[in-house]
Amino acid sequence: MATRSRNYKENLTYLILWLALFLSPILSMYIRMEENADMQFDWYEIFRVWKSFALYLFVFLLHNYVLAPILVYRHRRALYLSSVGCLVVLFFVVQCLQKPDERDMRGIHDREMYAGEPFDRRDKVPPMAGETTCESGAYEPDGKRMPHHPAGEAPFFHPPLILGERPIIASVMLILLVGMNLGVKLYFKSDDDMKEMALLEKQNLEQQLEYLKYQINPHFFMNTLNNIHALVDIDPDKAKLTILELSKMMRYVLYEANKTIVPLQHEIRFLHNYITLMRLRFTDKVSISVTIPDDIPDKGILPLMLITFVENAFKHGVSYRKESFISIAMTFTEERFTFVCRNSKHKNADAQDGGVGLENVRKRLDLFYGEDFTLTISDNEDAYEVFLDAPLADISQLVV
């Protein structure tokens, strides 16, 4: 589909340029007629110009549809350069062998024959048939003096036709035409390549996000099952409630977290379920506070992103011997949200680097938001704090 669109735009560009080129002699003729009232529309001159344009058009079509694709699409540079070189040489030979127009040749011949001669000598040249004579004896075809070589006098030497201006200028114009054609084709090809690259990058981004997201699931459930295992022997009733809460979270992971983004309300509900599950495990020595406004915007967020910070807080910030605290807070604006998670830090606790989970979140944030987010992790002496500021996604971007 993209290739078809590119070919359509490219061919339309060529059509407009060539139509403008073929219409230019007609426009020029009308402009000259406006400037000179005695001048009449000359179709012979128009067709003569069109005849020279037709040869360029033929070469253009040959280059555009046969030679240029060799370089642009097949990348065979040597074959392309040799083919274009042969084409230019052949065009040059054709221009040299082509018989010039009779009107032009007579003017060129006369200027070459009498170059440097006195004007009075040229005035004595007898007129040709159908030409008028002025008082000095010179002839004036169409009101312009056109001297001719006197009878019996040998012409001056002039270079052969192959060294004349016409073939050289025509060949230079052909090279410029080929360069223009190649530049336009490469422009459209590069534009198409950029679109394909952007599509591939988007697909690669989606695949990376999917991989990172599926990497979270076993990591999260592994920790949750460890919590349930600890409760089975300590408090079987709490273990049953934990299993119920876990089933709610599994339903969310299976049926909603497989989207690129999820509604913010659903992600917060998932956090509440997880915190409820964890409250069943710990005693009153652990102070757990959650501050989330009731008025939640109808926006989207990356799934299973915030749970990593909360999970690390419960894993590394709780001590069974000392009082501990976990504080979770969220605030919202129309377009952004902030998330702050603080937990106590104990000397005998393991280093809170987050392992796979925290590294995973960093990659997902970088892939999805680019540079439009702020993630700050403060490792203080007695507390560990995570601060995240990121934009809220539009709900219309929800993709299964």
N, C-alpha and C positions, 0 to 999 in steps of 0.2 A: 504493500500500500504506500509506504514512504517512497519507494523507488518510482512508482507510477506518478506520484505527486511531483517529485523532483523532475522527472522527464517532461511532465506537462509544463511546469514553470519555465524550464530551460528552453523548450521548443517555442513557447509563447514569446520569450525574450528574443530569440532569433528571428521569429516571424515579424515582430514589431520593428526590429532594426533593419531588416531587409526591405520591408515595405517603405520605411522612411527613406532608405537609400534610393529605391527605384522611383519614388515620388519626387525626390529632390530635383531632377532635371526639369520636370514639369513646373514645379514651383519657381525654379530659377528662370524659366522661360517667361512665365507670367510677370515676374518682377522686372525683367528686361523690357517687356512690352509696355509696362507702366512707365518706365523711364524713357522709352523711345516710341513715340506714337506711330512712326512710319514702319515699325517692325511688325512682321506677321508671324503667327505661330508656325513653327517649322517642325513637323513631325519627323522629318528625315534626321534632324539633329538629335531628337529625343531617342529614336530607334538606334542611332549610331552609339549613343551613350549606353543605352540598355544592352546593346550587343557586347560592349566591353564588360559591363556588369555581369552579364550572363556567364562569362568565363570564370569570373571570380566566384560566382554563386556555385558553379559546378565544382570548383576546387574546394570551396567551403563544405559542401555536402560530402565530398569524398573524405575530407579531413575529419569532419564532425562525426560521421557514422562509421568510418572504417579505421582511420589512423589514430585519432585521439583515444578511442577506447583501448587501443593497444597499450598506451602509457597509463591512462587513468585507472583502468580496471584490471589490466593484466600485469602492469608494472614492468613491461619489457622495453626498457629505455633505449637500448642499442637498436632494436628493430624499428622503434618509432623514429629515432633521429635519422637513421639511414633512409627510411621511407619518405620522411618529410624532405630530406635533402634531395632525393631523386625527383620528388614532385616539384620542388622549386627549380631545379635544373631544367626539367621538361617544360615547365611554364616559361622559363626564360628563352628556351629554344623556340617555342611556339610564338612568343612575342617577336623574336628576331625574324622568323619566317613569314609572319603575318604581313600582308600587303597594306601599307598605310592608306589612309583615306586620300582621295585624289585632291580634294581642296587643300588639305593640310600639306600634302607633299609639294604642291606647286609653290606655296608660300615659303616652305623650308628650302626648296631648291633655289628659288630666286634670292633669298637672303644669303645663301652660301655662295652663289655664283658672283654676286656683286658686293660681297663684303669688302669694304675699304675703298670702293671706286667713287669718283666724284659724282655728286648728285646730278650735275648737268648731263653727264654721259648716260645715266640711266633714264633721264628724261627723253632721250632720243630713241628709246626702244620702241619699235612699231607696235601698235596695239594688236591684240589677238581678236579673232572673230567674236562679235557680240559685245565688245568692250568699247567704252567711249574714250575720246581723246580730249585732253585739256589743251590750253593755248600753247603750252611749252612743248607739246608733242608727246607727252606721257599719257598713259591710259589709266583709267580709274574704274575698275570693276566695283559696282555698288558704292561708288563715291570714295573708294580708297585706292591709293596708288599702288600697283603691283608690278614692279619692273621685271623684265625678262632678259635673258642672255642674248646679246646681239648675234646675228647670224655670222657664222664663220669663226667665232672666237672660242677658244677652248675653255672649258669650265675650270674653276679652281679646284684643287684637291680637297676632298672632304673624307672623313673616316668612314669605313664601311658601316652598314646598318647595325651589325652586331655590337659595335662599340658606341651606339647612339644612346641618347638619354631615355628614349621610350622603354626599351626592355629593362633597363636598370631600375627606373622609377617604378615600373609595373611590378618587378620582382620584389622591390622593397615594400610596396603596398601589399603584396601577397604575404610576405613574412609577417607584417603587422597584423594582417587579417588572421593568419594562423595563430599568432600569439594571442590575439583577442579571443578567438574561439577556445583556445586551450585554457586561458584564464577564466572565462565564464564557466567552462565545464568543471574546472578544478574548484571554483567557488561553490557551485551547486553540490559537487561531490563532497567537499569538506563540510558544508552545512548539513548534508544528509548524514555524514559520518558523526558529526557532533550530536545530532538527534539520536542516532543509534547508540552512541556512547552514553548519552544521558539515560536512555532507556535501560541499557545494560547496568549502569551504575545504580539505577533505581531498583532493578531486579536483584542485584547483588546486595544492596542495602536491606531489602526485604528478607533475603535469605539469611543474611547475618543476624538480623533481628530475630528471625524465627529460630535460628540455631541457639542464640543466647537465651531466648525465652525458654526453649525446651531444656536448656541446660539448668535453668532455675528449678524446674519442676522436681526432678529427682533430688536435688540438693535440699529443697524446702521440705519435701515429704520425708526425707531421711531424718532430718532433725525433729520433725513432728512425731514420727513413729518412735523415736528414742524417748520423747516426752511421755507418750502413752505407755511405753514399756516400763518407765519408772513409776507411773501411777498404778499399774495393775497390782503390784504387790503392796503399795502404800494405801491406796484408797480405791477399791474396785468400783464404787459408785461414781466417783469422779472420773474414773477411766471410761465408764460408759458414756458419761456426758461429753467427754473429750472426743470419743469416737463419733458422736452425733455432730459436734462442731466440725470435726474433720470431714465428715461427709458433705457438709454444706460448702466447705472450702474446696473440696474435690469437684463438686458440681460446678463451681465457678471456674475452676481451672480447666475443666474439660469442655465446657460449653460456651464460655465467654472469653477466657484468657487467650484463646487462639486467634483473636483479632489483632490487627495492628495497634489500635487504640481501643480503649473501653470507656464507658461512661464513668465519670468521676464518682458518682454516687455508688456504683457497684464496687469500685476499688476500695472506697472507704468502708463499705459494709464488710468487705473481705478482711480489712484490717481489724474491724471490731470483732469479727468472729475469731480471728487469731488471738487477739488480746484476751477475749473471754476464755478461750482454751487455756491460755497461759496462766490466767488468774486461778484456775482450778488447781494448778500445780503448786503455787507458792503460798506461803503463809503471810500474815499481816506484817511481817518484818520487811516485806517488799512493798514500797509505795509506788503505785502505778497510777499516773494521771494522764488523761486524754482530753485535749482541748481542741475540738473541731466544731465550727459553727454549724447550726442546724440548716441554715440557708446555703445549700451547696449549689454552685452554678451548674447549669446544664451544658457542661463541657466534657472533653475527653482527656484521657491521660494514658501513658504507657502502662500496660498491665504488668502486675507482679513486680513493680519497681520499688515502691515504698516498703514493701514487706521485708526486703533485704535489710534495711536499716533497723526496723523494729526487731527482726529476728536476731540480729547481732547484739542489740541492746539487751535482750533477754538472755542470750547465750553468754555474754561476757560481762554484763553489768550487775549480775545478781550473785549474792553470797548467802549461803545458808547460815553462816555464823554471825555476820554483821548486817546491820540495817542497810538496805539498798533502795535505790529509787530509779524509776524510769519515767520520763516526761516526754509526751508526744503532743505536738501542737501544729495546727495548720491554719493558714489564713488565705483569703482569696480576694482577688480583684476581678475586674471584668475579663481580663486577658491573661492573668498570671496567677500562680500560687506559690506559697512558701511552705516549706515543711521543715520542722525542727524536732530533732530527737536527741535527748540528753539522757545519759545513764551514769550511774555511779561507777567508779573505777577502784578496784582493789589490787593491792600489791601482789597478791598470790594468784590474780587472774591471768589467764593466757593473753598474749598480745592480741589486741583487737584489730587485726588487719582485714577482717572480713572474708579472707580466703577467696574462693571462687565467686561468691555472691557479690562482694563489693567491686571487684574487678569487672564483673559482668555488667553491673549497673553503670559504671563509668563508660564502658564501650557503648552500651545502648543509648545513653544520654548523648554521647558524642555523635553517634550515627544518626540519631533522630533529630536532635535539636541543633547540631553543629556547634556554633559558638554562642548560641542564644540561651545559655543557662549558666548558673553559678552553683558549684558544689564545693562546700568548704567543710573540712573535717578537722576538728580541734581536739588534740590529744593532750589534755591538761593533767595536772598531778592527781586530782581527785575526781575528775569527770571527763566524760567522752561525749563530744557534741558533733552532730551532723546538721548542716544547714544546706537546704536546696531551694533554689529559686529558678523556676522554669515557666515557660508559657503554657497555657491551657490550649488544647487542640479543639478545633471546631467540631461539633458533634456530627456534621455532615461528612467528616473524613473517616467515620467508622467503616472499616473494611473487614470483611470476613476472611 
